[in-house]
Amino acid sequence: MHEPDRETMGPQEVCQVRPHSLVMHSAVRRQVVAIACILGFTAVATLASSPATVLGAAETVAGSPLALVGVLAGLYAVRPLLLWPISLLSILAGYGLGVTLGVPVALLGAVCTCIPPYLLARRAPRETGVFGRLHRRSQDVVAAIGELRGVVAARLLPLPADVISYGAGISTISMRGFVLGTFFGEIPWVVAGVVTGSSMRTLSLEGASTGLPLLAGTAALGVLVLAGPAIRHLQQQDRLPSLDSLSS
């Protein structure tokens, strides 16, 4: 669709076009400023905090499971502001609570700590601007893949947890699909972190990095989860030949 030529338009028509473009530009500016403010605040909070210091302080209450659960609840609540990886808190849960109790506590914390970024993104204006474009494009993706499958696959891939949460909030994914997808998709990461923490004699960040086999395994699983719907979608769009067309 071609844009109208303003040289051939009357004054009244020009006035009708200008307000729409001004609204679009102002919406984009507001959204860019909001993103910059959030990133700036998060950067300051991240630089002002040290995971090693916090984990060292949390180690002092590791002997009391009830106290450690309280500390973990507070850390899971503030984690989105600090952009800490969820695996650090899974390691702390495994170190102080062991595998049996640590896995359910860490899994519940992993789901709860992802909800605030999702809800914040849900409150963003999604009619115009950058958020509006992302919201509209997500409709086709969610329709082709499905809410639950899409979130599970995204969580399995080695992507930052908060990026997925914000993206899901801007998209058309419902709260139920987001929570269930996060629960199932975080299971391998949480279990790996808890097992790592439970095997530590002293709580530290050394050796806490995610191993290559886990990264490759979860990434491959994420791709497999997406493979079926993605192939069907491409076939419906005539971008990929179907088995019937190949056999005929």
Disulfide bonds with the S-S distance in Angstrom:
none
